[in-house]
C-alpha cells in the first residue's frame, strides 16, 4: 500500500487493508479491500468450522512491545479460562519469567507454522495486523486487541464481517468482551470468516496487473 507523496506516480496502488475512509489514496488505478490481501496459501489445508470454545490461543506478535500478553493472561485467569500462549524469539528467559504464567496455561515459543498451530484451537486472541485475517480465513474467530492505532480499522472491519470481536486498544481493553466467551455464537463467527475471506488475493493482484 502506498500512502506517501509518491503514490500519485504509481500506476497501481493495491491497498488491501484500507478501511479508514479518512485516509486519501492516490494512484492511477487504486484497488482496495481484503480481496486483494495476500494470505498464506497454507491456510487452505487447515480450514474448518468451529462449533464450541474449548481451546484458546493467544498470540500478540513476535516481540509484543507493549506487554499486552501479560494483560491477556491476567484477564483470562480472572474469568477462569486457560490458554496456550505463543511468543516470539524476543521473549528470552527473563521476559518469560515476568509473564508469571498461571497453572493450566501453556507457553509455546516460535512455532514453526502459526497457521498450522491455529488449526488446533477454537478462538484466538491476537493483534490487529495480518494475523486475524489469516485466522478468520481458516475459520478461527478472533478477539482482537489493537496494539497499534493503525490496527483499529482492521479490527473494526473484521468485527463488521462478523468473524471477530474488537476488544479495544491496548490501553483500554474491554473486559466485557472476554466475559462473553461462553455465550459467543462461535459457529456463526467461524462461518463468517470461511465464507468472506480467502487466499485468492495474489491471483487477483496478478489478474489486475495482467488484464490492464
Secondary structure, DSSP 4 states (H G I P E B T S, - for coil): ---SGGGGG-SEEEETT---TTS---SSEEEESGGG----GGGGGG-----S---EEEE--SS-TT-HHHHHHHHHHHTT---EEEE-TT--HHHHHHT-PPTT-EEEES-S-HHHHHTT-SEEEE-SSSHHHHHHHTT-EEEEEESSGGGHHHHHHHHHHTSEEEEEETTS--HHHHHTGGG--HHHHHHHHHHH--S-HHHHHHHHHH--
